[in-house]
Amino acid sequence: MTAASAPSSSTAAGALSAFLRGVERRALVVAELQTGNPARAEQALVAVMRAFAAVASDLPMAQWPPRFWALLAARQALRETPDGQWAGALQHLGTLTPPVRLALLLRIGAGLDEDAAARILDASAEDYQHALAVACPRDAAGMPDAQGWRHLAEQVQQRIRELPAQRLKELQQPVAPQIQESAPGSWRTPEREPAPASRGRRRRPGPRRWRGPVILLATVAVLLVAALGWRHWQGRAPGAAGGSSESMEIAVEPLSQDAPDVAPAGVDPMAADDAAMLADPDFPQVADADLHAWFAAGGPLPVDESQPKPSRPEPATAALETSAADE
């Protein structure tokens, strides 16, 4: 899967500006210690910043650091340093050739690992390690001085930390007025499309307050018309209340036989028989006649559940064996 390029939008412009702010301090110190001339280093760095801002939108963000340092290392001002001056604890840099000095500064100034720095310098890993060995300070016996290497690296890091903020602000200023006219956007603020001319704002119409009452009146009118139509239809329907009685015909047909006699209300013809049955002394036995008939027919008695059952009943064959033994 290929990495997506950074889009030219406000988000990408902010990311580019943040990247340049994060790398400019180290880049300025590396350029200054490589050239030995602060003014020449600033000019080279401004040119690199503008060149990088022009191509950053076409690159994935992961490739921004190596491309930036490759552009800086390729500047002619860093390859040729005829008027460079180094003083104090950094005098050892003046004794190195420009390629060896650049290899050393990419390691202890830019903070790149050996593989990344070798790719930026278009050199093999062995050649880059040889350049670092040549750049290492020597002791009185001509042997590599590890203490001198650490001291030199600490001086470069201290130079980066103590770089005045005013020098970083000066990098934002255009080199000349004519350059400012030809380059509308600096490396910090990439060129953006001009904003369209402002148009007169349209006043948003206020809420139409008459819509609610109109909708309510229309709803009431529809319901009223529906109610009147329903009443009118009910009045014209056959058999409706208030309709003409002449349109209704009643069919009359005589019964085929006389109606059965019905006892007067409150008189039960079976009440005397029920009273006689209830007054019979044998009525309780008659009610249980089915149970008595079951006993008379020899029905089995229910099992007695009151006695506990054995947990392990004897097998059925035990009784047979006992009977056979007795015989």
Salt bridges, closest charged atoms under 4 A:
GLU24 OE1 - ARG188 NH2 2.80
GLU32 OE2 - ARG159 NH2 2.84
GLU32 OE1 - ARG167 NH1 2.87
GLU42 OE2 - ARG167 NH2 2.91
ASP83 OD1 - ARG40 NH1 3.35
